[in-house]
């Protein structure tokens, strides 16, 4: 599956955001602590989720439970 199909792909699972405190990046605009997000793809280090903007973005797994 290519990244262009992620928005229409079925959800793998859901994860809950535990914090949006990033040292290097600004994620407070697109992640809300306590909210559930749909995982569209996953790697060893990242979740690719549908964020608050309605688009798929890649975020470190440390932000989620």
mmCIF file of the N, C-alpha and C atoms, coordinates in Angstrom:
data_MODEL
# 
_entry.id   MODEL 
# 
loop_
_atom_site.group_PDB 
_atom_site.id 
_atom_site.type_symbol 
_atom_site.label_atom_id 
_atom_site.label_alt_id 
_atom_site.label_comp_id 
_atom_site.label_asym_id 
_atom_site.label_entity_id 
_atom_site.label_seq_id 
_atom_site.pdbx_PDB_ins_code 
_atom_site.Cartn_x 
_atom_site.Cartn_y 
_atom_site.Cartn_z 
_atom_site.occupancy 
_atom_site.B_iso_or_equiv 
_atom_site.pdbx_formal_charge 
_atom_site.auth_seq_id 
_atom_site.auth_comp_id 
_atom_site.auth_asym_id 
_atom_site.auth_atom_id 
_atom_site.pdbx_PDB_model_num 
ATOM 1   N N  . UNK A 1 1  ? 0.842  -1.173 0.000  1.00 0.00 ? 1  UNK A N  1 
ATOM 2   C CA . UNK A 1 1  ? 0.000  0.000  0.000  1.00 0.00 ? 1  UNK A CA 1 
ATOM 3   C C  . UNK A 1 1  ? 0.891  1.241  0.000  1.00 0.00 ? 1  UNK A C  1 
ATOM 4   N N  . UNK A 1 2  ? 0.592  2.172  -0.856 1.00 0.00 ? 2  UNK A N  1 
ATOM 5   C CA . UNK A 1 2  ? 1.362  3.404  -0.908 1.00 0.00 ? 2  UNK A CA 1 
ATOM 6   C C  . UNK A 1 2  ? 0.733  4.451  0.003  1.00 0.00 ? 2  UNK A C  1 
ATOM 7   N N  . UNK A 1 3  ? 1.512  5.471  0.305  1.00 0.00 ? 3  UNK A N  1 
ATOM 8   C CA . UNK A 1 3  ? 1.043  6.510  1.227  1.00 0.00 ? 3  UNK A CA 1 
ATOM 9   C C  . UNK A 1 3  ? -0.156 7.275  0.676  1.00 0.00 ? 3  UNK A C  1 
ATOM 10  N N  . UNK A 1 4  ? -0.360 7.277  -0.635 1.00 0.00 ? 4  UNK A N  1 
ATOM 11  C CA . UNK A 1 4  ? -1.501 8.004  -1.205 1.00 0.00 ? 4  UNK A CA 1 
ATOM 12  C C  . UNK A 1 4  ? -2.826 7.322  -0.903 1.00 0.00 ? 4  UNK A C  1 
ATOM 13  N N  . UNK A 1 5  ? -2.789 6.059  -0.498 1.00 0.00 ? 5  UNK A N  1 
ATOM 14  C CA . UNK A 1 5  ? -4.009 5.305  -0.197 1.00 0.00 ? 5  UNK A CA 1 
ATOM 15  C C  . UNK A 1 5  ? -4.318 5.254  1.299  1.00 0.00 ? 5  UNK A C  1 
ATOM 16  N N  . UNK A 1 6  ? -3.498 5.857  2.143  1.00 0.00 ? 6  UNK A N  1 
ATOM 17  C CA . UNK A 1 6  ? -3.680 5.755  3.585  1.00 0.00 ? 6  UNK A CA 1 
ATOM 18  C C  . UNK A 1 6  ? -4.965 6.394  4.071  1.00 0.00 ? 6  UNK A C  1 
ATOM 19  N N  . UNK A 1 7  ? -5.418 7.465  3.459  1.00 0.00 ? 7  UNK A N  1 
ATOM 20  C CA . UNK A 1 7  ? -6.632 8.132  3.949  1.00 0.00 ? 7  UNK A CA 1 
ATOM 21  C C  . UNK A 1 7  ? -7.869 7.274  3.736  1.00 0.00 ? 7  UNK A C  1 
ATOM 22  N N  . UNK A 1 8  ? -7.880 6.447  2.712  1.00 0.00 ? 8  UNK A N  1 
ATOM 23  C CA . UNK A 1 8  ? -9.037 5.594  2.448  1.00 0.00 ? 8  UNK A CA 1 
ATOM 24  C C  . UNK A 1 8  ? -8.826 4.167  2.932  1.00 0.00 ? 8  UNK A C  1 
ATOM 25  N N  . UNK A 1 9  ? -7.660 3.858  3.446  1.00 0.00 ? 9  UNK A N  1 
ATOM 26  C CA . UNK A 1 9  ? -7.354 2.504  3.921  1.00 0.00 ? 9  UNK A CA 1 
ATOM 27  C C  . UNK A 1 9  ? -8.131 2.196  5.194  1.00 0.00 ? 9  UNK A C  1 
ATOM 28  N N  . UNK A 1 10 ? -8.412 0.917  5.439  1.00 0.00 ? 10 UNK A N  1 
ATOM 29  C CA . UNK A 1 10 ? -9.083 0.572  6.694  1.00 0.00 ? 10 UNK A CA 1 
ATOM 30  C C  . UNK A 1 10 ? -8.171 0.840  7.892  1.00 0.00 ? 10 UNK A C  1 
ATOM 31  N N  . UNK A 1 11 ? -8.778 1.139  9.014  1.00 0.00 ? 11 UNK A N  1 
ATOM 32  C CA . UNK A 1 11 ? -8.033 1.431  10.240 1.00 0.00 ? 11 UNK A CA 1 
ATOM 33  C C  . UNK A 1 11 ? -7.443 0.144  10.800 1.00 0.00 ? 11 UNK A C  1 
ATOM 34  N N  . UNK A 1 12 ? -6.145 0.169  11.114 1.00 0.00 ? 12 UNK A N  1 
ATOM 35  C CA . UNK A 1 12 ? -5.477 -0.994 11.703 1.00 0.00 ? 12 UNK A CA 1 
ATOM 36  C C  . UNK A 1 12 ? -5.934 -1.177 13.148 1.00 0.00 ? 12 UNK A C  1 
ATOM 37  N N  . UNK A 1 13 ? -5.902 -0.091 13.910 1.00 0.00 ? 13 UNK A N  1 
ATOM 38  C CA . UNK A 1 13 ? -6.336 -0.064 15.304 1.00 0.00 ? 13 UNK A CA 1 
ATOM 39  C C  . UNK A 1 13 ? -6.432 1.389  15.729 1.00 0.00 ? 13 UNK A C  1 
ATOM 40  N N  . UNK A 1 14 ? -6.832 1.610  16.969 1.00 0.00 ? 14 UNK A N  1 
ATOM 41  C CA . UNK A 1 14 ? -6.888 2.975  17.488 1.00 0.00 ? 14 UNK A CA 1 
ATOM 42  C C  . UNK A 1 14 ? -5.913 3.088  18.653 1.00 0.00 ? 14 UNK A C  1 
ATOM 43  N N  . UNK A 1 15 ? -5.375 4.281  18.827 1.00 0.00 ? 15 UNK A N  1 
ATOM 44  C CA . UNK A 1 15 ? -4.469 4.571  19.929 1.00 0.00 ? 15 UNK A CA 1 
ATOM 45  C C  . UNK A 1 15 ? -4.933 5.856  20.608 1.00 0.00 ? 15 UNK A C  1 
ATOM 46  N N  . UNK A 1 16 ? -4.575 6.001  21.870 1.00 0.00 ? 16 UNK A N  1 
ATOM 47  C CA . UNK A 1 16 ? -4.948 7.188  22.648 1.00 0.00 ? 16 UNK A CA 1 
ATOM 48  C C  . UNK A 1 16 ? -3.700 8.032  22.847 1.00 0.00 ? 16 UNK A C  1 
ATOM 49  N N  . UNK A 1 17 ? -3.818 9.324  22.590 1.00 0.00 ? 17 UNK A N  1 
ATOM 50  C CA . UNK A 1 17 ? -2.703 10.256 22.786 1.00 0.00 ? 17 UNK A CA 1 
ATOM 51  C C  . UNK A 1 17 ? -2.530 10.496 24.280 1.00 0.00 ? 17 UNK A C  1 
ATOM 52  N N  . UNK A 1 18 ? -1.321 10.280 24.793 1.00 0.00 ? 18 UNK A N  1 
ATOM 53  C CA . UNK A 1 18 ? -1.096 10.492 26.224 1.00 0.00 ? 18 UNK A CA 1 
ATOM 54  C C  . UNK A 1 18 ? -0.493 11.863 26.529 1.00 0.00 ? 18 UNK A C  1 
ATOM 55  N N  . UNK A 1 19 ? 0.221  12.458 25.565 1.00 0.00 ? 19 UNK A N  1 
ATOM 56  C CA . UNK A 1 19 ? 0.732  13.818 25.756 1.00 0.00 ? 19 UNK A CA 1 
ATOM 57  C C  . UNK A 1 19 ? 1.087  14.425 24.402 1.00 0.00 ? 19 UNK A C  1 
ATOM 58  N N  . UNK A 1 20 ? 1.221  15.730 24.382 1.00 0.00 ? 20 UNK A N  1 
ATOM 59  C CA . UNK A 1 20 ? 1.611  16.451 23.174 1.00 0.00 ? 20 UNK A CA 1 
ATOM 60  C C  . UNK A 1 20 ? 2.777  17.385 23.480 1.00 0.00 ? 20 UNK A C  1 
ATOM 61  N N  . UNK A 1 21 ? 3.590  17.003 24.456 1.00 0.00 ? 21 UNK A N  1 
ATOM 62  C CA . UNK A 1 21 ? 4.749  17.796 24.843 1.00 0.00 ? 21 UNK A CA 1 
ATOM 63  C C  . UNK A 1 21 ? 5.965  17.297 24.071 1.00 0.00 ? 21 UNK A C  1 
ATOM 64  N N  . UNK A 1 22 ? 6.332  18.022 23.045 1.00 0.00 ? 22 UNK A N  1 
ATOM 65  C CA . UNK A 1 22 ? 7.465  17.620 22.217 1.00 0.00 ? 22 UNK A CA 1 
ATOM 66  C C  . UNK A 1 22 ? 8.639  18.542 22.475 1.00 0.00 ? 22 UNK A C  1 
ATOM 67  N N  . UNK A 1 23 ? 9.828  17.975 22.478 1.00 0.00 ? 23 UNK A N  1 
ATOM 68  C CA . UNK A 1 23 ? 11.032 18.788 22.670 1.00 0.00 ? 23 UNK A CA 1 
ATOM 69  C C  . UNK A 1 23 ? 11.386 19.567 21.418 1.00 0.00 ? 23 UNK A C  1 
ATOM 70  N N  . UNK A 1 24 ? 11.230 18.929 20.271 1.00 0.00 ? 24 UNK A N  1 
ATOM 71  C CA . UNK A 1 24 ? 11.750 19.479 19.036 1.00 0.00 ? 24 UNK A CA 1 
ATOM 72  C C  . UNK A 1 24 ? 10.676 19.986 18.074 1.00 0.00 ? 24 UNK A C  1 
ATOM 73  N N  . UNK A 1 25 ? 9.513  19.361 18.067 1.00 0.00 ? 25 UNK A N  1 
ATOM 74  C CA . UNK A 1 25 ? 8.477  19.665 17.086 1.00 0.00 ? 25 UNK A CA 1 
ATOM 75  C C  . UNK A 1 25 ? 7.238  20.220 17.768 1.00 0.00 ? 25 UNK A C  1 
ATOM 76  N N  . UNK A 1 26 ? 6.402  20.933 17.023 1.00 0.00 ? 26 UNK A N  1 
ATOM 77  C CA . UNK A 1 26 ? 5.144  21.463 17.546 1.00 0.00 ? 26 UNK A CA 1 
ATOM 78  C C  . UNK A 1 26 ? 4.038  20.491 17.146 1.00 0.00 ? 26 UNK A C  1 
ATOM 79  N N  . UNK A 1 27 ? 3.539  19.741 18.109 1.00 0.00 ? 27 UNK A N  1 
ATOM 80  C CA . UNK A 1 27 ? 2.458  18.797 17.826 1.00 0.00 ? 27 UNK A CA 1 
ATOM 81  C C  . UNK A 1 27 ? 1.179  19.158 18.566 1.00 0.00 ? 27 UNK A C  1 
ATOM 82  N N  . UNK A 1 28 ? 1.214  20.207 19.374 1.00 0.00 ? 28 UNK A N  1 
ATOM 83  C CA . UNK A 1 28 ? 0.029  20.593 20.137 1.00 0.00 ? 28 UNK A CA 1 
ATOM 84  C C  . UNK A 1 28 ? -1.100 21.069 19.231 1.00 0.00 ? 28 UNK A C  1 
ATOM 85  N N  . UNK A 1 29 ? -0.790 21.490 18.018 1.00 0.00 ? 29 UNK A N  1 
ATOM 86  C CA . UNK A 1 29 ? -1.815 21.952 17.084 1.00 0.00 ? 29 UNK A CA 1 
ATOM 87  C C  . UNK A 1 29 ? -2.570 20.803 16.429 1.00 0.00 ? 29 UNK A C  1 
ATOM 88  N N  . UNK A 1 30 ? -1.980 19.614 16.405 1.00 0.00 ? 30 UNK A N  1 
ATOM 89  C CA . UNK A 1 30 ? -2.585 18.501 15.670 1.00 0.00 ? 30 UNK A CA 1 
ATOM 90  C C  . UNK A 1 30 ? -2.902 17.283 16.530 1.00 0.00 ? 30 UNK A C  1 
ATOM 91  N N  . UNK A 1 31 ? -2.427 17.235 17.770 1.00 0.00 ? 31 UNK A N  1 
ATOM 92  C CA . UNK A 1 31 ? -2.726 16.133 18.681 1.00 0.00 ? 31 UNK A CA 1 
ATOM 93  C C  . UNK A 1 31 ? -3.366 16.671 19.950 1.00 0.00 ? 31 UNK A C  1 
ATOM 94  N N  . UNK A 1 32 ? -4.376 15.968 20.437 1.00 0.00 ? 32 UNK A N  1 
ATOM 95  C CA . UNK A 1 32 ? -5.054 16.340 21.667 1.00 0.00 ? 32 UNK A CA 1 
ATOM 96  C C  . UNK A 1 32 ? -4.890 15.208 22.673 1.00 0.00 ? 32 UNK A C  1 
ATOM 97  N N  . UNK A 1 33 ? -4.259 15.464 23.828 1.00 0.00 ? 33 UNK A N  1 
ATOM 98  C CA . UNK A 1 33 ? -4.120 14.409 24.839 1.00 0.00 ? 33 UNK A CA 1 
ATOM 99  C C  . UNK A 1 33 ? -5.483 13.872 25.280 1.00 0.00 ? 33 UNK A C  1 
ATOM 100 N N  . UNK A 1 34 ? -5.573 12.542 25.361 1.00 0.00 ? 34 UNK A N  1 
ATOM 101 C CA . UNK A 1 34 ? -6.810 11.890 25.764 1.00 0.00 ? 34 UNK A CA 1 
ATOM 102 C C  . UNK A 1 34 ? -7.721 11.498 24.615 1.00 0.00 ? 34 UNK A C  1 
ATOM 103 N N  . UNK A 1 35 ? -7.425 11.974 23.415 1.00 0.00 ? 35 UNK A N  1 
ATOM 104 C CA . UNK A 1 35 ? -8.261 11.667 22.260 1.00 0.00 ? 35 UNK A CA 1 
ATOM 105 C C  . UNK A 1 35 ? -7.776 10.399 21.563 1.00 0.00 ? 35 UNK A C  1 
ATOM 106 N N  . UNK A 1 36 ? -8.713 9.612  21.020 1.00 0.00 ? 36 UNK A N  1 
ATOM 107 C CA . UNK A 1 36 ? -8.382 8.404  20.264 1.00 0.00 ? 36 UNK A CA 1 
ATOM 108 C C  . UNK A 1 36 ? -8.140 8.764  18.806 1.00 0.00 ? 36 UNK A C  1 
ATOM 109 N N  . UNK A 1 37 ? -7.131 8.135  18.216 1.00 0.00 ? 37 UNK A N  1 
ATOM 110 C CA . UNK A 1 37 ? -6.798 8.361  16.814 1.00 0.00 ? 37 UNK A CA 1 
ATOM 111 C C  . UNK A 1 37 ? -6.754 7.037  16.071 1.00 0.00 ? 37 UNK A C  1 
ATOM 112 N N  . UNK A 1 38 ? -7.115 7.052  14.788 1.00 0.00 ? 38 UNK A N  1 
ATOM 113 C CA . UNK A 1 38 ? -7.100 5.872  13.940 1.00 0.00 ? 38 UNK A CA 1 
ATOM 114 C C  . UNK A 1 38 ? -5.719 5.679  13.343 1.00 0.00 ? 38 UNK A C  1 
ATOM 115 N N  . UNK A 1 39 ? -5.147 4.493  13.522 1.00 0.00 ? 39 UNK A N  1 
ATOM 116 C CA . UNK A 1 39 ? -3.834 4.181  12.956 1.00 0.00 ? 39 UNK A CA 1 
ATOM 117 C C  . UNK A 1 39 ? -4.038 3.623  11.557 1.00 0.00 ? 39 UNK A C  1 
ATOM 118 N N  . UNK A 1 40 ? -3.423 4.275  10.581 1.00 0.00 ? 40 UNK A N  1 
ATOM 119 C CA . UNK A 1 40 ? -3.527 3.832  9.193  1.00 0.00 ? 40 UNK A CA 1 
ATOM 120 C C  . UNK A 1 40 ? -2.322 3.005  8.764  1.00 0.00 ? 40 UNK A C  1 
ATOM 121 N N  . UNK A 1 41 ? -1.161 3.256  9.365  1.00 0.00 ? 41 UNK A N  1 
ATOM 122 C CA . UNK A 1 41 ? 0.051  2.498  9.076  1.00 0.00 ? 41 UNK A CA 1 
ATOM 123 C C  . UNK A 1 41 ? 0.962  2.617  10.296 1.00 0.00 ? 41 UNK A C  1 
ATOM 124 N N  . UNK A 1 42 ? 1.899  1.684  10.421 1.00 0.00 ? 42 UNK A N  1 
ATOM 125 C CA . UNK A 1 42 ? 2.761  1.662  11.594 1.00 0.00 ? 42 UNK A CA 1 
ATOM 126 C C  . UNK A 1 42 ? 4.142  1.150  11.197 1.00 0.00 ? 42 UNK A C  1 
ATOM 127 N N  . UNK A 1 43 ? 5.170  1.773  11.781 1.00 0.00 ? 43 UNK A N  1 
ATOM 128 C CA . UNK A 1 43 ? 6.536  1.295  11.630 1.00 0.00 ? 43 UNK A CA 1 
ATOM 129 C C  . UNK A 1 43 ? 7.091  1.035  13.031 1.00 0.00 ? 43 UNK A C  1 
ATOM 130 N N  . UNK A 1 44 ? 8.365  0.702  13.123 1.00 0.00 ? 44 UNK A N  1 
ATOM 131 C CA . UNK A 1 44 ? 8.965  0.450  14.429 1.00 0.00 ? 44 UNK A CA 1 
ATOM 132 C C  . UNK A 1 44 ? 8.962  1.686  15.318 1.00 0.00 ? 44 UNK A C  1 
ATOM 133 N N  . UNK A 1 45 ? 9.060  2.867  14.714 1.00 0.00 ? 45 UNK A N  1 
ATOM 134 C CA . UNK A 1 45 ? 9.222  4.101  15.474 1.00 0.00 ? 45 UNK A CA 1 
ATOM 135 C C  . UNK A 1 45 ? 8.022  5.046  15.399 1.00 0.00 ? 45 UNK A C  1 
ATOM 136 N N  . UNK A 1 46 ? 7.182  4.910  14.372 1.00 0.00 ? 46 UNK A N  1 
ATOM 137 C CA . UNK A 1 46 ? 6.112  5.869  14.113 1.00 0.00 ? 46 UNK A CA 1 
ATOM 138 C C  . UNK A 1 46 ? 4.745  5.214  13.973 1.00 0.00 ? 46 UNK A C  1 
ATOM 139 N N  . UNK A 1 47 ? 3.700  5.992  14.326 1.00 0.00 ? 47 UNK A N  1 
ATOM 140 C CA . UNK A 1 47 ? 2.323  5.701  13.957 1.00 0.00 ? 47 UNK A CA 1 
ATOM 141 C C  . UNK A 1 47 ? 1.945  6.719  12.899 1.00 0.00 ? 47 UNK A C  1 
ATOM 142 N N  . UNK A 1 48 ? 1.265  6.288  11.865 1.00 0.00 ? 48 UNK A N  1 
ATOM 143 C CA . UNK A 1 48 ? 0.717  7.191  10.869 1.00 0.00 ? 48 UNK A CA 1 
ATOM 144 C C  . UNK A 1 48 ? -0.787 7.227  11.116 1.00 0.00 ? 48 UNK A C  1 
ATOM 145 N N  . UNK A 1 49 ? -1.263 8.368  11.623 1.00 0.00 ? 49 UNK A N  1 
ATOM 146 C CA . UNK A 1 49 ? -2.642 8.494  12.085 1.00 0.00 ? 49 UNK A CA 1 
ATOM 147 C C  . UNK A 1 49 ? -3.349 9.629  11.357 1.00 0.00 ? 49 UNK A C  1 
ATOM 148 N N  . UNK A 1 50 ? -4.675 9.605  11.453 1.00 0.00 ? 50 UNK A N  1 
ATOM 149 C CA . UNK A 1 50 ? -5.475 10.735 10.980 1.00 0.00 ? 50 UNK A CA 1 
ATOM 150 C C  . UNK A 1 50 ? -5.545 11.705 12.152 1.00 0.00 ? 50 UNK A C  1 
ATOM 151 N N  . UNK A 1 51 ? -4.860 12.845 12.026 1.00 0.00 ? 51 UNK A N  1 
ATOM 152 C CA . UNK A 1 51 ? -4.762 13.794 13.138 1.00 0.00 ? 51 UNK A CA 1 
ATOM 153 C C  . UNK A 1 51 ? -5.924 14.793 13.126 1.00 0.00 ? 51 UNK A C  1 
ATOM 154 N N  . UNK A 1 52 ? -5.824 15.842 13.944 1.00 0.00 ? 52 UNK A N  1 
ATOM 155 C CA . UNK A 1 52 ? -6.901 16.830 14.076 1.00 0.00 ? 52 UNK A CA 1 
ATOM 156 C C  . UNK A 1 52 ? -7.144 17.635 12.808 1.00 0.00 ? 52 UNK A C  1 
ATOM 157 N N  . UNK A 1 53 ? -6.200 17.646 11.888 1.00 0.00 ? 53 UNK A N  1 
ATOM 158 C CA . UNK A 1 53 ? -6.396 18.370 10.632 1.00 0.00 ? 53 UNK A CA 1 
ATOM 159 C C  . UNK A 1 53 ? -7.180 17.551 9.621  1.00 0.00 ? 53 UNK A C  1 
ATOM 160 N N  . UNK A 1 54 ? -7.377 16.261 9.905  1.00 0.00 ? 54 UNK A N  1 
ATOM 161 C CA . UNK A 1 54 ? -8.091 15.390 8.979  1.00 0.00 ? 54 UNK A CA 1 
ATOM 162 C C  . UNK A 1 54 ? -7.189 14.723 7.964  1.00 0.00 ? 54 UNK A C  1 
ATOM 163 N N  . UNK A 1 55 ? -5.887 14.966 8.084  1.00 0.00 ? 55 UNK A N  1 
ATOM 164 C CA . UNK A 1 55 ? -4.914 14.374 7.176  1.00 0.00 ? 55 UNK A CA 1 
ATOM 165 C C  . UNK A 1 55 ? -4.082 13.338 7.923  1.00 0.00 ? 55 UNK A C  1 
ATOM 166 N N  . UNK A 1 56 ? -3.414 12.480 7.176  1.00 0.00 ? 56 UNK A N  1 
ATOM 167 C CA . UNK A 1 56 ? -2.561 11.463 7.778  1.00 0.00 ? 56 UNK A CA 1 
ATOM 168 C C  . UNK A 1 56 ? -1.192 12.060 8.062  1.00 0.00 ? 56 UNK A C  1 
ATOM 169 N N  . UNK A 1 57 ? -0.717 11.896 9.284  1.00 0.00 ? 57 UNK A N  1 
ATOM 170 C CA . UNK A 1 57 ? 0.602  12.381 9.678  1.00 0.00 ? 57 UNK A CA 1 
ATOM 171 C C  . UNK A 1 57 ? 1.336  11.312 10.459 1.00 0.00 ? 57 UNK A C  1 
ATOM 172 N N  . UNK A 1 58 ? 2.656  11.364 10.426 1.00 0.00 ? 58 UNK A N  1 
ATOM 173 C CA . UNK A 1 58 ? 3.473  10.399 11.155 1.00 0.00 ? 58 UNK A CA 1 
ATOM 174 C C  . UNK A 1 58 ? 3.969  10.998 12.460 1.00 0.00 ? 58 UNK A C  1 
ATOM 175 N N  . UNK A 1 59 ? 3.771  10.268 13.552 1.00 0.00 ? 59 UNK A N  1 
ATOM 176 C CA . UNK A 1 59 ? 4.141  10.751 14.879 1.00 0.00 ? 59 UNK A CA 1 
ATOM 177 C C  . UNK A 1 59 ? 4.862  9.650  15.641 1.00 0.00 ? 59 UNK A C  1 
ATOM 178 N N  . UNK A 1 60 ? 5.815  10.048 16.487 1.00 0.00 ? 60 UNK A N  1 
ATOM 179 C CA . UNK A 1 60 ? 6.528  9.083  17.317 1.00 0.00 ? 60 UNK A CA 1 
ATOM 180 C C  . UNK A 1 60 ? 5.548  8.312  18.190 1.00 0.00 ? 60 UNK A C  1 
ATOM 181 N N  . UNK A 1 61 ? 5.854  7.056  18.452 1.00 0.00 ? 61 UNK A N  1 
ATOM 182 C CA . UNK A 1 61 ? 5.001  6.224  19.282 1.00 0.00 ? 61 UNK A CA 1 
ATOM 183 C C  . UNK A 1 61 ? 4.971  6.673  20.740 1.00 0.00 ? 61 UNK A C  1 
ATOM 184 N N  . UNK A 1 62 ? 5.944  7.491  21.140 1.00 0.00 ? 62 UNK A N  1 
ATOM 185 C CA . UNK A 1 62 ? 6.007  7.950  22.533 1.00 0.00 ? 62 UNK A CA 1 
ATOM 186 C C  . UNK A 1 62 ? 4.846  8.857  22.910 1.00 0.00 ? 62 UNK A C  1 
ATOM 187 N N  . UNK A 1 63 ? 4.144  9.419  21.927 1.00 0.00 ? 63 UNK A N  1 
ATOM 188 C CA . UNK A 1 63 ? 3.005  10.285 22.204 1.00 0.00 ? 63 UNK A CA 1 
ATOM 189 C C  . UNK A 1 63 ? 1.743  9.499  22.531 1.00 0.00 ? 63 UNK A C  1 
ATOM 190 N N  . UNK A 1 64 ? 1.754  8.173  22.330 1.00 0.00 ? 64 UNK A N  1 
ATOM 191 C CA . UNK A 1 64 ? 0.539  7.376  22.430 1.00 0.00 ? 64 UNK A CA 1 
ATOM 192 C C  . UNK A 1 64 ? 0.671  6.234  23.429 1.00 0.00 ? 64 UNK A C  1 
ATOM 193 N N  . UNK A 1 65 ? -0.484 5.762  23.905 1.00 0.00 ? 65 UNK A N  1 
ATOM 194 C CA . UNK A 1 65 ? -0.539 4.603  24.801 1.00 0.00 ? 65 UNK A CA 1 
ATOM 195 C C  . UNK A 1 65 ? -0.788 3.359  23.996 1.00 0.00 ? 65 UNK A C  1 
# 
